Amino acid sequence: MNIHQRVSPFLLALLFMLGCQETASVNPESPTQARPEWLLPEIIRSGVNTTTLHAFHVGNHIVQYTAQSQGHDIDTYQWGSQEALWDDLYKTLGDVRLLEQLGVEDAHPNYEAIAIILRTWMFSILTDAYGNIPYSDYLVLGDSASLTHPSFDAQEDIYLGSKGLLNELARANALIKVGGVSVKGDILYEGDMDKWKRLGNSLRLRLLMRISHKVNVGFELQAIADAGEYFKSNEQQAVLPYLRTYPNTHPVYALSLTEFDQTRLSQSFFTELTRLNDPRLAQFARPTDASIEAGSIPQYEGWRNGAAGCDLDGVKLGYAYHTWPTHPEAMQQAPGILMTYAEVMFLLAEAAEQGYIIGYSDVYYREGIRASMEMYAVEYGGTFVQSLDAYFNQESIKLDLTDAPLEYILTQKWIALFFTGLEGWYTHRRTQLPRLISPCNAFHNGQMPLRFRYPASVAQLNPTAYQQAVADMGGDELFTRMWLVQ
């Protein structure tokens, strides 16, 4: 898919760039018949499908990219345990273990490294959502009886232990042989190991910044920045191009039109994009029906999170407009995201502004904005600014005109993280930026929860480990303070 190709607003709302090649996935009947090239396509597809669906149903609502016009439990913080996230990722992690084992047995370090990178990405999502989780038992290759009733690891150990997320990503980096034995079945990067190396190091930047308020991470961040082996362009970022044929279709495409109709552009997102004269608004939402029918300049509206059935200032909130044009062909082609180049630039901008690395925060910040604008193939003009330079020249954008540079950086990061799984929530939980409007009729006095509760099935099927985890964390509630947020 060419990034300069003109496509529908729905596709542009999710547009990330990668050439794509459809690869057949074969489900092995037994581990002895499995081959890495059979496992890898389904692992990538399943992992990205899970995060893409959770972006649509949960993540986008939590940080107010979108709002629910009905059934507003996520908007108002009346959260369940999100069992599908736990179940789907752990199911996929079983295949990741097998892929890593085959990489070791076949003396194929590139498959081994890919498995470690994907494993680390999935476990980071899980521990950031729940806190203490089963982790170390899944690192044991071969038959493992402990996986029937796995123990829970402390979140601090999951991040910082000798086999924790950060050390495992460093190990993957060392394993990768660019130009070595070819990798087959890679529907993400088509076997380009330089891109896999850059993904691993980009994820290290994400996770180091995640714990930067807990641990001194300056040395590690500077080492990665100096090496420069992270995303350097949109062409290197990690997105999965979906196709028009099963099983490679976009998971959101299978949802009913009712679910699309109940998903609206959040008033918070609309207000901020409008304040910034941001041309990405035209890619995130479709114009109002009235402006379309009148053939006038496109107009947009937002929906207050939690406002279904809520009286605002004595006036019943009227119909707001969909975030998504229901365009089947566009939904079929829209890709899913693992991590973008724009996110990496904003991570480095924040690190530089905080003094963790040597560098100019403004340079990274402006490049992050440029990358995001290019990613969405925005059109300047009309009701928006006339060029990227004009966008940069606004007082609301310039870092040197504000006494709150981190707020500017993290607001732009928030915009760029649209539809990136639960990453917007994780970043907001750490930074409390940007400042979001409390949802109407919100539970918990309008305070955004810190975590998901463990699935009920965990307490039923693995009660001893569950009870120990709850005791170690001090509870299993939405506001139980895991290590990351203590």
C-alpha positions in Angstrom: 0.0 0.0 0.0 1.5 3.3 -1.1 1.4 6.0 1.6 0.7 8.6 -1.0 -2.3 6.8 -2.4 -5.6 8.6 -1.8 -7.9 6.5 0.3 -11.1 6.9 2.2 -11.3 8.7 5.6 -11.6 5.4 7.5 -8.4 4.0 6.1 -6.7 7.3 6.7 -7.8 7.3 10.3 -5.7 4.2 10.8 -3.1 4.7 8.0 0.3 3.2 8.7 2.7 2.3 5.9 4.2 -1.0 5.0 4.3 -3.0 1.8 2.4 -6.2 2.3 2.5 -9.7 1.1 -0.1 -12.3 1.9 1.3 -15.4 3.5 -0.7 -18.6 4.0 -0.9 -19.7 7.6 -1.0 -23.5 8.4 -2.1 -24.6 11.8 0.1 -27.6 12.8 -1.8 -30.6 14.2 0.9 -31.2 16.7 4.1 -29.6 18.0 6.2 -32.2 16.3 4.8 -31.1 12.9 5.1 -27.4 13.6 7.5 -25.2 11.6 8.4 -21.6 12.4 7.1 -20.3 9.0 3.7 -21.9 9.9 3.5 -20.4 13.4 4.8 -16.9 12.7 1.9 -15.5 10.5 -0.8 -16.5 13.0 1.2 -15.2 16.0 1.6 -11.8 14.4 -2.0 -11.7 13.2 -3.5 -12.9 16.5 -1.4 -10.4 18.6 -2.2 -7.4 16.4 -5.9 -8.4 16.1 -6.2 -8.5 19.8 -4.7 -5.1 20.4 -6.7 -3.6 17.4 -10.0 -4.8 18.8 -9.1 -3.6 22.3 -8.3 -0.2 20.8 -11.7 0.0 19.2 -13.7 -1.3 22.2 -11.7 -0.1 25.1 -8.5 1.9 24.6 -9.9 4.6 22.3 -12.7 5.3 24.8 -10.5 5.4 27.9 -8.4 8.3 26.7 -11.3 9.9 24.8 -10.4 9.5 21.2 -13.9 8.1 20.8 -17.1 8.0 22.9 -19.9 5.5 23.3 -23.4 6.7 22.4 -24.9 3.7 24.2 -23.6 1.1 26.7 -21.1 3.7 28.1 -19.5 1.4 30.7 -15.9 2.0 29.4 -16.5 5.8 29.1 -17.8 6.1 32.7 -15.2 3.8 34.3 -17.6 1.0 35.1 -15.1 -1.6 33.9 -15.2 -5.3 33.9 -12.1 -7.5 33.8 -11.5 -7.5 30.0 -11.1 -11.3 30.0 -10.6 -11.4 26.2 -7.4 -9.4 26.5 -6.0 -11.9 29.0 -7.3 -15.0 27.2 -6.3 -14.1 23.7 -2.8 -12.9 24.5 -2.0 -15.9 26.7 -3.3 -18.2 24.0 -1.0 -16.6 21.5 1.9 -16.6 23.9 1.7 -20.4 24.0 2.5 -20.4 20.2 5.2 -17.9 20.8 6.9 -20.3 23.2 6.8 -23.0 20.5 8.3 -20.6 17.9 11.1 -19.7 20.3 11.8 -23.4 21.0 11.9 -24.2 17.3 14.3 -21.3 16.8 16.6 -22.7 19.4 16.3 -26.3 18.2 16.9 -25.3 14.5 19.8 -23.0 15.5 17.9 -20.2 13.8 18.6 -17.1 16.0 16.4 -14.8 14.0 13.2 -16.8 14.7 14.3 -17.0 18.3 14.8 -13.2 18.4 11.4 -12.5 16.7 9.7 -14.7 19.3 11.4 -12.8 22.2 10.4 -9.4 20.7 6.7 -10.5 20.2 6.6 -12.2 23.6 8.0 -9.1 25.3 5.5 -6.8 23.5 2.5 -9.0 24.6 3.7 -9.4 28.2 4.2 -5.7 28.5 0.6 -5.1 27.5 -0.6 -7.7 30.0 1.4 -6.5 33.0 0.6 -2.9 32.3 -3.1 -3.8 32.3 -3.3 -6.1 35.3 -0.1 -5.8 37.4 1.4 -9.0 38.6 0.9 -11.8 36.0 2.2 -15.2 35.1 5.4 -14.5 33.3 8.6 -16.6 34.2 6.9 -19.9 33.7 6.2 -19.0 30.1 10.0 -18.4 29.5 10.7 -22.1 30.2 10.9 -23.9 26.8 9.7 -27.4 26.2 7.0 -29.3 28.1 6.1 -27.3 31.3 3.6 -28.7 33.8 3.8 -25.3 35.5 1.7 -23.7 32.7 -1.3 -25.6 34.0 -1.2 -23.5 37.2 1.4 -20.8 36.6 2.7 -18.6 39.4 2.4 -14.9 39.2 5.5 -12.7 39.0 5.9 -9.3 40.6 5.6 -6.5 38.1 9.0 -5.0 39.1 10.6 -8.4 38.4 8.8 -8.6 35.1 10.4 -5.4 34.0 13.8 -5.5 35.7 14.6 -9.1 36.5 17.5 -11.0 34.9 15.0 -12.4 32.4 12.7 -9.4 32.6 11.2 -7.5 29.6 14.1 -5.1 29.2 16.9 -7.7 29.4 15.0 -10.0 27.1 14.8 -7.2 24.5 18.5 -6.6 24.8 19.1 -10.3 24.3 16.9 -10.4 21.2 19.0 -7.4 19.8 22.2 -9.4 20.3 20.7 -12.6 18.7 19.5 -10.9 15.4 21.6 -11.7 12.4 20.9 -9.1 9.7 21.5 -10.7 6.3 21.6 -14.2 8.0 19.4 -17.2 7.3 16.1 -16.0 5.8 12.9 -15.8 7.8 9.7 -17.1 6.2 6.1 -16.4 7.1 6.8 -12.9 8.3 3.7 -10.9 7.4 4.9 -7.9 9.3 8.4 -7.2 7.9 8.8 -9.8 5.1 11.9 -11.1 6.8 13.7 -7.8 7.1 15.7 -8.4 10.3 17.0 -4.8 10.4 13.4 -3.7 10.9 12.9 -6.3 13.6 16.0 -5.0 15.4 14.7 -1.5 15.2 11.3 -2.7 16.6 13.0 -4.4 19.6 15.0 -1.2 20.4 12.0 1.0 19.9 10.0 -1.2 22.4 12.9 -0.8 24.8 12.5 3.0 24.6 8.8 2.6 25.3 9.3 0.4 28.3 12.2 2.4 29.7 10.1 5.6 29.6 7.2 3.6 31.2 9.4 3.1 34.3 11.3 6.4 34.2 9.4 7.7 37.2 10.4 4.6 39.2 14.0 3.9 38.1 17.0 5.9 36.8 16.9 5.0 33.1 19.1 7.7 31.7 22.1 5.5 30.9 20.0 2.9 29.1 18.1 5.5 27.1 21.3 7.3 26.1 22.9 4.1 25.0 19.9 3.3 22.7 19.8 6.9 21.4 23.5 6.8 20.7 23.3 3.5 18.8 20.5 4.8 16.7 19.0 1.4 15.9 15.4 2.4 16.5 12.7 3.5 14.0 14.1 6.2 11.7 11.2 6.5 9.3 7.5 5.6 8.8 8.7 2.8 6.5 10.3 1.0 9.4 7.5 1.2 11.9 5.6 -1.9 13.0 2.1 -2.2 11.4 0.2 -5.1 10.0 -1.3 -4.6 6.6 -4.7 -6.3 6.4 -5.9 -7.7 3.2 -9.3 -8.4 1.6 -9.2 -12.1 2.0 -9.7 -14.2 5.2 -7.9 -14.8 7.5 -6.0 -11.5 6.8 -9.0 -9.2 7.1 -9.2 -6.4 9.6 -10.9 -7.7 12.8 -13.0 -4.5 13.2 -14.5 -5.2 9.8 -16.4 -8.2 11.1 -18.3 -6.1 13.7 -21.9 -5.1 13.1 -22.9 -1.7 11.8 -24.7 -1.1 15.1 -21.3 -1.2 16.9 -20.0 1.4 14.4 -23.1 3.5 14.9 -22.5 3.6 18.6 -18.9 4.7 18.3 -18.5 8.5 18.0 -15.7 11.0 17.8 -15.0 12.1 21.4 -15.7 15.8 22.2 -12.3 15.9 23.9 -10.5 14.8 20.8 -12.6 17.0 18.6 -12.0 20.1 20.8 -8.2 19.6 20.9 -7.8 19.0 17.2 -10.0 22.0 16.4 -8.0 24.2 18.9 -4.8 23.2 17.1 -6.2 23.7 13.6 -5.1 20.1 13.1 -5.7 18.6 9.6 -5.8 15.1 11.0 -9.4 15.8 12.2 -10.5 15.2 8.6 -8.9 11.8 8.7 -10.2 10.7 12.1 -13.9 11.5 11.5 -16.4 12.0 8.7 -18.1 15.3 8.2 -21.6 15.9 9.5 -24.5 14.7 7.3 -25.7 18.3 7.0 -22.5 19.6 5.6 -22.2 16.7 3.2 -25.8 17.2 2.0 -25.2 21.0 1.6 -22.0 20.4 -0.3 -20.4 23.0 2.0 -17.0 23.1 3.8 -16.9 19.9 5.9 -18.0 20.3 9.5 -17.4 18.0 12.4 -18.8 17.4 15.8 -17.9 15.4 18.9 -19.7 13.4 21.6 -19.1 13.9 25.3 -17.8 10.7 26.9 -20.4 9.3 29.2 -23.1 11.6 27.8 -25.6 9.0 26.7 -28.8 10.0 28.4 -27.0 12.8 30.3 -28.4 16.3 30.6 -25.6 18.9 30.0 -26.3 22.4 31.1 -30.0 21.7 30.9 -29.8 20.8 27.2 -30.2 17.2 26.0 -27.1 16.3 23.9 -28.2 15.7 20.4 -27.0 13.3 17.7 -23.3 13.4 17.2 -21.4 12.0 14.2 -19.6 8.7 13.7 -15.9 8.4 14.0 -16.0 5.8 11.3 -17.5 6.0 7.8 -19.0 2.6 7.3 -17.1 2.0 4.1 -16.5 -1.8 3.8 -13.7 -1.6 1.3 -11.8 0.9 3.4 -12.3 -1.3 6.6 -11.0 -4.3 4.7 -7.7 -2.6 3.9 -7.1 -0.6 7.1 -3.9 -1.9 8.8 -3.3 -2.6 12.6 -0.6 -1.1 14.7 2.0 -2.5 17.0 4.3 0.7 17.2 4.9 3.8 15.1 7.8 6.0 14.2 5.9 9.0 15.5 5.6 7.4 19.0 9.4 6.8 19.1 10.1 10.5 18.3 7.8 11.6 21.1 9.5 9.2 23.5 12.8 10.7 22.6 11.4 14.2 22.8 10.1 13.5 26.4 13.4 11.9 27.3 15.4 14.9 26.1 13.1 17.4 27.8 13.4 15.5 31.1 17.2 15.4 30.8 17.4 11.6 30.4 19.3 11.9 27.1 21.4 14.6 25.4 19.4 16.0 22.5 17.0 18.7 21.4 13.5 17.9 22.5 12.1 20.3 19.9 13.8 18.4 17.0 12.3 15.1 18.1 8.9 16.7 18.8 8.7 18.4 15.3 9.7 15.2 13.6 7.1 13.2 15.5 4.4 15.6 14.3 5.7 15.5 10.8 5.8 11.7 10.8 2.2 11.5 12.1 1.0 14.0 9.5 2.7 12.0 6.7 1.3 8.8 8.1 -2.2 10.0 7.7 -1.4 11.6 4.3 -3.2 14.8 5.4 -4.4 17.5 3.1 -3.6 21.0 4.2 -5.9 23.9 3.4 -9.7 24.4 3.6 -10.7 25.1 7.2 -7.2 24.0 8.4 -3.7 25.4 8.2 -2.2 25.7 4.7 1.0 23.8 5.3 3.1 21.9 7.8 5.2 25.0 8.4 2.1 27.0 9.1 1.0 24.3 11.6 4.5 24.5 13.3 4.3 28.3 13.5 1.2 28.4 15.7 1.7 29.5 19.3 -0.2 26.4 20.4 2.5 24.2 18.8 5.9 26.0 19.4 7.8 24.6 22.3 9.9 27.7 22.7 6.7 29.8 23.4 5.4 27.7 26.3 6.4 27.1 29.9 4.8 23.7 29.7 6.8 21.8 27.0 6.0 18.4 28.3 2.3 19.1 28.0 2.8 20.1 24.3 4.9 17.0 23.7 2.5 14.6 25.4 -0.6 16.1 23.8 0.9 15.5 20.4 1.9 12.0 21.5 -1.7 11.4 22.5 -2.9 12.4 19.1 -0.4 10.2 17.4 -1.2 7.1 19.6 -4.8 7.0 18.2 -5.8 3.3 17.8 -2.5 2.0 19.3 -4.1 -0.6 21.6 -4.0 0.5 25.2 -0.9 2.6 24.9 -2.7 5.9 25.2 -4.1 4.8 28.6 -0.7 3.6 29.8 1.0 6.9 28.9 -1.8 9.0 30.4 -1.7 7.0 33.6 2.0 7.7 34.0 1.9 11.4 33.0 -1.7 12.6 33.6 -1.3 14.4 30.3 -3.1 15.7 28.3 -5.7 16.9 30.8 -8.9 15.2 29.9 -12.5 16.2 30.8 -14.1 14.0 33.4 -16.8 11.9 31.7 -20.4 12.7 32.4 -21.9 10.5 35.0 -18.5 8.8 35.7 -18.1 6.3 38.5 -15.3 6.7 41.1 -15.7 10.5 41.3 -14.5 10.7 37.7 -11.1 9.2 38.5 -9.7 7.1 35.7 -9.0 3.5 37.0 -5.4 2.3 37.3 -5.8 -1.3 36.1 -8.2 -4.1 35.0 -9.4 -6.7 37.5 -8.1 -10.2 37.0 -10.5 -12.4 35.0 -12.9 -14.5 37.1 -11.6 -17.6 35.3 -8.2 -17.0 36.8 -9.5 -17.1 40.4 -11.5 -20.2 39.5 -8.9 -22.2 37.7 -5.7 -21.1 39.4 -6.9 -20.1 42.9 -3.7 -20.5 44.9 -1.6 -18.4 42.5 -4.4 -15.9 42.2 -4.8 -15.5 45.9 -1.1 -15.0 46.3 -1.0 -12.4 43.6 -3.9 -10.5 45.2 -2.1 -10.6 48.6 1.1 -9.4 47.1 -0.6 -6.5 45.2 -2.8 -5.6 48.1 -6.1 -6.3 46.3 -7.7 -6.9 42.9 -9.6 -3.7 42.4 -9.6 -1.1 39.6 -7.6 1.2 41.9 -5.2 -1.3 43.4 -1.8 0.4 43.0 0.5 -1.9 41.1 4.3 -1.2 41.2 4.2 1.0 38.1 1.8 3.5 39.7 2.8 3.4 43.4 
